[in-house]
Amino acid sequence: MENNSKYMMSSIEEYFDILDKQTEKNSQIIAKSLVKYLKASKEKSKYDVLKQAEQVHNS
C-alpha cells in the first residue's frame, strides 16, 4: 500500500532538531522585542509628557 499523505515521517532526532531550531528562532524574536520595549520604556511616553505639562499648568 502506497502512502499518499502529504506529511513525511521523520525520526525523533529530526523532530527535536526542528523543535530546537524553532525555539531558538522564537527566543531571538522575543529578545529583540524585549530590547525594543526596554529602550522605549526609558524614553518619556506621550502620557508622561502630558501628565507633566498638566502638573506644571495646575501649579
Secondary structure as UniProt FT lines:
FT   HELIX           12..42
FT   HELIX           46..58
//
